Amino acid sequence: MLGTEPDRKLARRLGRTLAAVQVRRIKRKIPSALPTARRWTAREDALLGTKADAEVGRLLGRGTAGVRRRRRLLHICLTQWRSGNTIARKWTQAELELLGRLPDSDVAEQLGRPVHSVMVKRLSLRRPACPSKVRRVRQRRVPSAIPSREQPPDAREWTVAEELLLGSRPDREVAQRLGRSRTSVARKRRTLGLPAFGRQS
């Protein structure tokens, strides 16, 4: 059970002290279920759902509970078969061809997959979003008497890591972390077809 849930919660479940659980887990070289220092990368997100959560955790050096939590946050589902083995729904070549050609929300509806799952898969393939959904940021004209800045903060291009944060936290918190305006964050999230934090279905 070590590493399958937070040490404090497991200690209460087993009737042991927190220190005893931590020492035992570290001695067995089992990663914590709540790795706070490491951020999830697009490559790691792309691995979610391709294998059982426990196996993905071993490959990434993360706890099973942490892997399961991240997968559910991104709405990446697993299919339970009669054999009892949990496997993922694999992407077909025809499905992959749709990524980037249509808006993520349309692809998700057409394939019956979560929007966030479609976005993560597209980003892992380094494909840009469908042009019809990309909104350009209009720069305000600055009077000649006032020196213009080199580039407004909201005009910066979005990176893969920044897009993965959208919808995972409130827009205000994401905006503060990325140094962007709340309006820009909300606009980008809606462009990608992602629901607001706490409203995921």
N, C-alpha and C positions, 0 to 999 in steps of 0.2 A: 504493500500500500504506500510505501515511501515514494514521494514525488508525484503521486496521483492527485494530491490536493495540498493546500497550504499546510505548513508544519504546525501552525497553531491549531488549526481545525482538526488535523489528524491527531494531535496530542490529546485533545478533549475526547475524541472518539475512542482512543485506545486507553485512556486513563493514565497517560504518561506525562512527564514534564516536557515543556517545549524544548529545553536544552537537550534532553535525552533523545528526542526525535531528530533534532538537527544534527547532533553528533553522529547518530547512527546513519543518517542519510549521507552525510559528508564522508563517513568512513567507507560506505559502499559506493561512493562516487556517483550517486544518483542526483541529477539536477533538480533544482527546486521547481515547484509548480508555478511559482511567480517570479520569473526572472525579470527584475526591474531595470537592470543595467542595459540590456540588449534591446534594440529596437528591431521590429520586424522589417525585413527587406522585401522587395518585390519578388525576388527569386524564391525566398522562403514561402511567401504567400502562394506562389504558383504551385508549390509542392503540396499544399493543404488539399485534402480530399483525394489525392492520388493513391494513398495507402491508408491503412488504419492509423488512428491518432497516435497510438503507442509507438508504432514503427516510425512515423514521421518525427515524433519526439526524440527517438534514439538517433535518427539521422541528423537532426538539427541540434542535438544536445539540449533539448528543452523538455519540461515536464509534460506528461500526458494531459493534465488538466489545462495547462496553458495553451497547448496546441488545440484542444477541443474548444476552449473559450475563443481563441482567435478565429477558428473556422466558423463557429456560429456567428461571430460578430460580422464576418464577411458573407454570411448566408450561403456557405458552401455546404451542400447536403451530402450525406452518405446514404447508400441504399442497403438495407438489411435483407440478405438473401436467406433462403431456407436452410442453407448449410450452417448458418450462424456466423459466417465470415463477413465482416463489414468491408465492402469495397466501394470505390467511387464510380460515378458515372463518367466514363471517359469521353473526351472530346473527339468527334469524328472530323475527318478532313473537310467535309462539307460544312460543318459548323464553324471550323476555324476560318474558312474562306469568307464568312460573313462578318468577322470581326474587323471593325474599322470601315467597312463599306456601308453599314447602316448604323444609326444611333444605338448606343448600348441598350437603351430601354426597349427599342424595337427588336433587337436581337434576343434579349431576354424573354420578351413576350412570345416571339416566334419559336424559340427553342425550349421554352418552359424552364428556364434557369433564372436564378436570382440576378438582379442588375449588377450588384457588387461583384458577383462571381464572374460575370461577363467582362466587367471593367478590369478586374485583376488579371484575367487571362489575356486580355488585349494588351495590357501594359507589359505583361511578362514577355510578349512577342514583340514589344517595342513598336506597336502600331499606333499611329495617332488616331484621335477620335474622328468620327465622321465629320467632314467639313460643314455639313448643314447644321450641326449642333455646336460648332465652335463659334463663340461670340467674340468679336474683336472689342478690345477696350478702347473707347474713344478718349483721346487726350484733349483736355480743355486747352483752348487757345489762351496764351498768356500775353497780356499787354506788353508792348515793347519797353515800357518804362520799368517793368518788373522783370528782373533776370529769371529766365526759365530754368528749371532743374533739368538734369540730364535725362532722367526717366522716372515717371511717377511710380510709387511702390506697387500699385495694382496692375501696372503694365508689364511686370515681369512675367516671363513664361513659367508655366506650372511644371514642376518636376514630378516624376513618378512617385517619389516619397511623399510629396505634398498632396497629391491627388488621393493617395491611400488613406490620408487622415480625414478626408471629407466624410461626414456622416458618422464617424467613429466617436466624435465628441461634439458638444454644442458648438455652433458656428462662432460664438464669441470667443470660446477657448481656443479653437483652431486658429482664428484670426490673430489672437495674441501670440500664439506660438510661432506662427509663420511671419508675423510682422506685416500682415495685410489687413485691409478693412473688412469689417463684418459683412458689408454689402458685397464685396468682391468674393468672399468665401461662399456666401449663400448663392450668388449667381453661378459660380463655378459648379457647386454641388447640384444645382437644378439642371445645369447644362449636361452633366453626366447622368442625369436621371436618378440621383441618389436621394432617398428620403432623409428628413432631418433626424438628428439624434433622438432616440426614444420613440420614433414613429415607425421603425422597421416592422414589416409584417412578418 
